[in-house]
C-alpha cells in the first residue's frame, strides 16, 4: 500500500543536486543562511530513505537558501543565466549544493509531504520525524492539529512519545504547541494508555510519568500557554488528573515520592471548577473527547485515595469519584473504539 501511495512521489527525478557540476564551469559561494536545513539518518526502509532525500534536495535545501540564492533559483529571469553559469553554494563544511532553476509549482506538494509521514508510520521509522517536521515548518508546510493528533497517536503505538516531547520542546522549529487543547488531550491520554497497558506497573509507567512531567514543564513556556487560565490546557483537570494518576501509580511501586502525589492532588482540587464532566456531549466525537479527559482524572483520584497520608488533601475525591463514575460509565457505553474499550480502567468501570 505504501509503495502505491509513494509511487507518485518519485515521478520526478530524485537525482541529488548536492554535488559540484563537473561538466560546466561553476561558481562556488559560501552559504550564509540562518535556516536549519534538516539532515536525515538512514532507515531500514529504502523507500522512506528515497522520499526523505527527495524532500531534502527538492524542497528543504532550495527554500532554506539565503534570500539571494533563493531568488536565483525561483525567479524566471535568472533561469537562463543559471543554466549557462551554474552556481554552487556550500551549505555546510562538507556539503555543496548546485543551484538549478525551479518553479514553486514543481516543488513536492503538501499531499506528498503527508504521504511521507504515513510511510514513517507504516514502516515504524520515527528517527527522522523531528528533522522532517522542522523542514516542513521551514518550508511553510503547516501541520494541522488533526494531523498532530495522528502523529502523537502513532508514535505512542510505537513507544516513541519522547520524539513528540522533543518536537514540542523545539516548538519554534516544528510548530507543535501544547496550548492547543485537542493536542494536549491527545498527548496526555496516550500517556495514560501507556501506563494502563502496563497495568500501571514497571518501566512503561515510570517513563509515562517522566514524559508527562516534561510536557507539563514545557507548558509553562509562553509558546505553550494561553493567556486565559480558563482555556489553558495545563490548568485543566484532565492534564493535572493524568499527572496525579501517573504519580500515584509510581508511588505505589516506590518510584515516586508521596509529596509529588500530594502536590498534584492539591492542584486538581484547585482546578476542579474548570472541568466539564457532564455526559451531554452533542455527538460521538465530543463524547470521545469527554472520555479521554475524564478517564485518567477519575482513576487518578481513585488511586490517590489509597494513600492514608493524603487524606486531608483528597477528602473531596471520594464524593467526586462517586459523582463522576456514572457519568463516565454513560459516556463509555457510547464508545465504539476497541482500543479504548480494552483499557483496564474502562473494563473495571463497565464490569
C-alpha positions in Angstrom: 0.0 0.0 0.0 2.8 2.4 0.9 4.5 1.6 -2.4 1.4 2.6 -4.4 0.9 5.7 -2.4 4.5 6.8 -2.7 5.0 5.9 -6.4 3.7 9.4 -7.4 6.4 10.9 -5.2 9.2 9.8 -7.5 7.9 10.6 -11.0 10.3 13.5 -11.0 14.0 12.8 -10.9 15.4 12.3 -7.5 19.0 12.7 -8.6 20.7 14.7 -5.9 21.8 18.3 -6.6 24.1 18.1 -3.7 27.2 18.0 -5.8 29.5 20.2 -7.8 29.0 20.0 -11.5 32.0 18.6 -13.4 30.6 19.3 -16.9 30.4 23.1 -16.8 32.3 26.0 -15.1 30.8 26.5 -11.6 30.9 29.5 -9.3 31.4 28.3 -5.7 30.0 30.6 -3.0 29.8 30.3 0.8 26.5 29.6 2.5 25.2 32.3 4.8 21.6 31.3 5.7 20.4 31.0 9.3 17.9 28.4 8.3 18.5 24.9 9.7 18.3 22.5 6.8 17.5 19.1 8.2 19.8 16.1 7.8 18.4 12.6 7.8 19.8 9.3 9.0 19.4 6.1 7.1 16.5 3.9 8.0 15.6 0.3 7.3 13.2 1.4 4.5 14.8 2.2 1.2 11.6 3.8 0.1 11.5 6.1 3.1 15.2 7.0 2.6 14.5 7.9 -1.0 11.5 10.0 -0.1 13.4 11.9 2.6 16.3 12.5 0.2 14.0 13.9 -2.4 12.3 16.3 0.0 15.6 17.5 1.3 17.1 18.1 -2.2 13.9 19.5 -3.9 12.2 21.4 -1.1 14.2 21.9 2.1 17.5 23.0 0.7 16.1 25.3 -2.0 13.8 27.0 0.4 16.4 27.1 3.1 18.9 29.0 1.0 19.8 32.6 1.7 17.4 35.1 0.0 19.8 36.0 -2.8 20.4 32.4 -3.8 16.7 31.6 -3.4 15.9 34.4 -5.9 18.4 32.9 -8.4 16.6 29.5 -8.1 13.0 30.6 -8.3 12.9 33.7 -10.5 12.4 33.1 -14.1 14.6 35.9 -15.3 17.6 34.2 -13.8 16.9 30.7 -15.2 18.9 31.0 -18.4 21.8 32.6 -16.7 21.8 29.9 -14.0 21.7 27.2 -16.7 24.7 28.7 -18.5 26.7 29.6 -15.4 25.8 27.2 -12.6 26.4 28.4 -9.0 27.3 26.0 -6.3 26.9 27.1 -2.7 28.4 25.5 0.4 25.5 24.5 2.7 27.8 23.1 5.4 31.5 22.5 5.9 31.3 19.2 4.0 28.4 19.7 1.6 27.7 21.7 -1.5 24.5 22.4 -3.5 24.4 23.3 -7.2 21.6 25.8 -7.9 19.2 24.8 -10.7 16.2 26.8 -11.9 12.9 25.8 -10.2 9.3 26.9 -10.1 7.2 26.8 -6.9 4.5 24.7 -8.5 7.1 22.0 -9.3 8.0 21.5 -5.6 6.8 18.4 -3.7 3.2 19.0 -2.7 1.7 19.1 0.8 -0.2 16.0 -0.1 3.1 14.2 -0.9 4.5 15.6 2.4 1.8 13.8 4.3 2.5 10.6 2.3 6.0 10.6 3.7 4.5 10.9 7.3 2.3 7.9 6.5 5.3 6.0 5.3 7.1 6.7 8.5 4.0 5.3 10.4 3.7 2.2 8.2 7.4 1.4 8.5 7.6 2.4 12.2 10.6 4.6 11.4 10.4 7.8 13.6 14.1 8.6 14.0 13.8 11.3 11.3 10.4 12.7 12.5 11.8 15.8 14.2 14.1 16.9 11.3 11.4 16.2 8.8 8.8 18.2 10.6 11.3 21.0 11.1 11.9 21.0 7.4 8.2 21.2 6.7 7.9 24.1 9.1 10.8 25.9 7.5 9.0 25.4 4.1 5.7 26.8 5.5 4.0 23.5 5.1 1.7 23.7 8.1 0.7 20.6 10.1 -2.9 20.8 11.3 -4.0 19.9 14.8 -5.7 16.8 13.5 -2.5 15.7 11.8 -0.6 16.3 15.0 -3.0 14.1 16.9 -2.4 11.4 14.3 1.3 11.7 14.8 1.0 11.6 18.6 -1.2 8.5 18.4 1.1 6.6 16.0 4.3 7.5 17.9 2.6 6.3 21.1 1.7 3.0 19.5 5.4 2.6 18.5 6.6 3.6 22.0 8.2 6.8 20.7 6.3 9.5 22.6 9.6 11.0 23.6 10.0 12.1 20.0 6.8 14.1 20.3 8.1 15.8 23.5 11.2 16.8 21.6 9.1 18.3 18.9 7.2 20.3 21.5 10.4 21.3 23.2 11.5 22.9 19.9 8.1 24.3 19.1 9.7 27.2 17.1 11.2 24.7 14.7 8.3 22.2 14.4 5.2 24.2 15.2 4.0 21.7 17.8 2.4 23.7 20.7 0.6 22.2 23.7 -1.5 25.2 24.0 -4.0 23.5 21.7 -6.5 21.7 23.9 -7.0 18.8 21.4 -3.3 18.2 21.1 -2.7 18.4 24.8 -5.7 16.0 25.4 -4.3 13.5 22.9 -0.8 13.6 24.4 -1.9 13.1 28.0 -4.5 10.4 27.1 -1.7 8.5 25.2 0.4 8.8 28.3 -2.5 7.3 30.4 -2.8 4.5 27.8 0.9 3.7 28.0 0.7 3.1 31.8 -2.7 1.4 31.6 -1.4 -1.2 29.1 1.4 -2.0 31.6 -1.2 -2.4 34.4 0.3 0.8 35.9 3.5 -1.2 36.7 7.1 -1.1 35.7 9.2 0.9 33.3 6.4 2.0 30.9 4.5 3.6 33.9 7.7 5.3 35.1 8.5 6.5 31.6 4.9 7.8 31.2 5.2 9.9 34.4 8.6 11.2 33.3 7.3 12.3 29.9 4.1 13.8 31.4 6.2 15.9 33.8 8.4 17.0 30.9 5.3 18.0 29.0 3.8 19.9 32.0 7.1 21.7 32.4 7.1 22.8 28.8 3.5 24.1 29.1 4.8 26.8 31.4 6.6 28.4 28.5 4.9 31.2 26.5 4.6 29.2 23.3 2.6 26.5 25.1 0.4 28.8 27.2 -2.9 30.5 26.8 -3.4 33.9 28.5 -6.9 33.0 29.7 -6.4 30.5 32.5 -9.8 29.0 32.0 -8.8 27.9 28.5 -5.2 27.0 29.2 -4.8 23.2 28.9 -2.2 23.0 31.7 -4.8 24.3 34.2 -7.4 21.8 33.1 -8.3 18.9 35.4 -7.6 16.3 32.7 -3.9 17.3 32.5 -3.5 17.6 36.3 -5.5 14.4 36.8 -3.2 12.4 34.5 -0.2 13.7 36.4 -2.0 12.6 39.6 -2.8 9.2 38.2 0.8 8.5 37.0 2.5 9.9 40.1 0.1 7.8 42.4 0.8 4.7 40.3 4.5 5.2 40.5 4.3 6.0 44.3 2.6 2.6 44.8 5.6 0.9 43.3 8.1 3.1 45.2 9.1 5.0 42.1 7.7 8.4 43.2 7.5 10.3 46.4 4.2 10.9 48.3 4.7 14.7 48.3 4.6 14.6 44.5 1.2 12.9 44.6 0.1 15.4 47.3 1.1 18.4 45.1 -1.0 17.1 42.1 -3.9 16.3 44.4 -3.9 19.9 45.7 -3.6 21.3 42.1 -6.5 19.1 40.9 -8.7 20.3 43.8 -7.9 23.9 42.9 -8.7 23.4 39.2 -11.9 21.3 39.6 -14.2 24.2 38.7 -12.6 24.4 35.2 -13.6 20.9 34.2 -16.5 19.8 32.1 -17.6 16.4 33.3 -21.2 16.1 32.0 -22.5 13.4 29.7 -24.4 15.8 27.4 -22.0 15.6 24.5 -23.6 16.6 21.2 -22.0 13.9 19.1 -19.8 10.9 19.2 -16.6 12.9 18.7 -17.4 15.2 21.5 -18.3 12.2 23.7 -15.0 10.6 23.0 -13.2 13.8 24.0 -15.0 13.8 27.3 -14.0 10.1 27.9 -10.4 11.0 27.1 -10.4 13.8 29.6 -12.4 12.1 32.4 -10.8 8.6 32.4 -7.3 9.3 33.8 -8.8 12.0 36.0 -11.2 9.5 37.7 -8.5 6.9 38.0 -6.1 9.4 39.5 -8.5 10.4 42.2 -9.3 6.7 42.9 -5.6 5.8 43.2 -4.8 8.8 45.4 -7.5 7.7 47.9 -5.3 4.7 48.6 -2.7 6.9 50.4 -3.8 7.4 54.0 -1.2 10.2 54.5 -3.0 12.2 51.8 -6.5 12.0 53.4 -6.6 15.8 54.1 -5.6 16.6 50.5 -8.0 14.1 48.9 -11.0 14.5 51.2 -13.2 15.7 48.4 -12.2 13.0 45.9 -14.4 10.2 47.3 -17.5 12.2 46.6 -16.3 13.4 43.3 -15.5 9.8 42.2 -18.9 8.8 43.2 -20.5 11.5 41.1 -18.2 11.1 38.1 -18.3 7.3 37.9 -21.9 7.0 36.5 -21.2 9.9 34.1 -18.1 8.2 32.8 -19.9 4.9 32.5 -22.6 6.5 30.5 -20.0 8.1 28.2 -18.1 4.8 27.8 -21.2 3.0 26.7 -21.3 5.2 23.6 -17.7 4.4 22.7 -17.0 2.1 19.7 -13.2 2.4 19.8 -11.8 -1.1 20.6 -8.5 0.3 21.8 -10.3 2.4 24.5 -12.6 -0.4 25.4 -9.6 -2.7 26.1 -8.3 -0.1 28.6 -8.0 -1.8 32.0 -9.7 1.1 33.9 -12.5 1.0 31.3 -13.1 -2.7 31.8 -13.3 -2.2 35.6 -15.9 0.6 35.1 -18.0 -1.4 32.7 -17.8 -4.7 34.7 
